Amino acid sequence: MEDGVPTTDLRMERVGHRAHGHAEARAYELEQYAKLTPDERRRVARALRDRHWGPNCPDVRSVFAGRRSKRR
């Protein structure tokens, strides 16, 4: 908090869970995804996109722009 204004920390909170097998791990992962709000999902997707592509992220809509018209 600077000058009485709360600051926002955009880092994700680390949550640990030790599973006893792949099935349990997958069930836990799906449960965690189900608990996220749509805004949280968008924020996570954007953070992963930025982490992978950096500032030069290609627009995926341009890749798929002509496909719909070619199918007909």
C-alpha positions as a LaTeX table, in Angstrom:
\begin{tabular}{lrrr}
\hline
Residue & $x$ (\AA) & $y$ (\AA) & $z$ (\AA) \\
\hline
Met1 & 0.00 & 0.00 & 0.00 \\
Glu2 & 1.55 & 3.26 & $-1.12$ \\
Asp3 & 0.14 & 6.63 & $-0.09$ \\
Gly4 & $-2.96$ & 4.95 & 1.27 \\
Val5 & $-3.77$ & 3.35 & $-2.11$ \\
Pro6 & $-3.84$ & $-0.46$ & $-2.18$ \\
Thr7 & $-1.64$ & $-2.01$ & $-4.86$ \\
Thr8 & $-2.65$ & $-5.03$ & $-6.90$ \\
Asp9 & $-0.40$ & $-8.05$ & $-7.06$ \\
Leu10 & $-1.04$ & $-9.91$ & $-10.32$ \\
Arg11 & 1.03 & $-12.95$ & $-9.39$ \\
Met12 & $-0.85$ & $-16.18$ & $-8.86$ \\
Glu13 & $-1.04$ & $-17.71$ & $-5.43$ \\
Arg14 & 0.82 & $-21.01$ & $-5.24$ \\
Val15 & $-1.32$ & $-23.88$ & $-4.07$ \\
Gly16 & 0.22 & $-27.24$ & $-3.28$ \\
His17 & $-1.51$ & $-30.59$ & $-3.43$ \\
Arg18 & 0.20 & $-33.96$ & $-3.37$ \\
Ala19 & $-1.85$ & $-36.57$ & $-5.20$ \\
His20 & $-1.52$ & $-40.31$ & $-4.85$ \\
Gly21 & $-1.86$ & $-41.18$ & $-8.52$ \\
His22 & $-2.73$ & $-39.66$ & $-11.87$ \\
Ala23 & $-6.49$ & $-40.04$ & $-11.45$ \\
Glu24 & $-6.50$ & $-38.16$ & $-8.15$ \\
Ala25 & $-4.26$ & $-35.43$ & $-9.59$ \\
Arg26 & $-6.53$ & $-34.98$ & $-12.61$ \\
Ala27 & $-9.65$ & $-34.85$ & $-10.40$ \\
Tyr28 & $-8.03$ & $-32.17$ & $-8.22$ \\
Glu29 & $-6.98$ & $-30.18$ & $-11.29$ \\
Leu30 & $-10.50$ & $-30.25$ & $-12.75$ \\
Glu31 & $-11.94$ & $-29.22$ & $-9.37$ \\
Gln32 & $-9.58$ & $-26.23$ & $-9.25$ \\
Tyr33 & $-10.53$ & $-25.15$ & $-12.79$ \\
Ala34 & $-14.22$ & $-25.42$ & $-11.93$ \\
Lys35 & $-13.73$ & $-23.07$ & $-8.97$ \\
Leu36 & $-12.28$ & $-20.28$ & $-11.14$ \\
Thr37 & $-14.52$ & $-17.45$ & $-12.26$ \\
Pro38 & $-14.54$ & $-16.53$ & $-15.97$ \\
Asp39 & $-12.47$ & $-13.44$ & $-15.21$ \\
Glu40 & $-9.89$ & $-15.54$ & $-13.37$ \\
Arg41 & $-9.72$ & $-17.96$ & $-16.31$ \\
Arg42 & $-9.13$ & $-15.04$ & $-18.72$ \\
Arg43 & $-6.43$ & $-13.63$ & $-16.46$ \\
Val44 & $-4.66$ & $-17.00$ & $-16.27$ \\
Ala45 & $-4.91$ & $-17.48$ & $-20.06$ \\
Arg46 & $-3.53$ & $-13.99$ & $-20.68$ \\
Ala47 & $-0.65$ & $-14.54$ & $-18.20$ \\
Leu48 & 0.28 & $-17.83$ & $-19.89$ \\
Arg49 & 0.04 & $-16.25$ & $-23.36$ \\
Asp50 & 2.24 & $-13.32$ & $-22.29$ \\
Arg51 & 4.73 & $-15.65$ & $-20.61$ \\
His52 & 5.07 & $-17.73$ & $-23.79$ \\
Trp53 & 4.88 & $-15.07$ & $-26.52$ \\
Gly54 & 5.93 & $-11.93$ & $-24.70$ \\
Pro55 & 4.89 & $-8.57$ & $-26.17$ \\
Asn56 & 4.81 & $-9.90$ & $-29.78$ \\
Cys57 & 1.83 & $-12.21$ & $-29.39$ \\
Pro58 & 0.23 & $-13.12$ & $-32.75$ \\
Asp59 & $-3.51$ & $-12.63$ & $-33.09$ \\
Val60 & $-4.98$ & $-16.14$ & $-33.48$ \\
Arg61 & $-8.09$ & $-14.72$ & $-35.15$ \\
Ser62 & $-6.00$ & $-13.80$ & $-38.19$ \\
Val63 & $-4.91$ & $-17.44$ & $-38.57$ \\
Phe64 & $-8.49$ & $-18.71$ & $-38.67$ \\
Ala65 & $-10.04$ & $-15.76$ & $-40.55$ \\
Gly66 & $-10.33$ & $-17.41$ & $-43.98$ \\
Arg67 & $-11.13$ & $-20.97$ & $-42.94$ \\
Arg68 & $-14.87$ & $-20.60$ & $-42.49$ \\
Ser69 & $-15.43$ & $-19.28$ & $-46.02$ \\
Lys70 & $-13.26$ & $-22.02$ & $-47.59$ \\
Arg71 & $-15.36$ & $-24.83$ & $-46.07$ \\
Arg72 & $-18.54$ & $-23.83$ & $-47.91$ \\
\hline
\end{tabular}
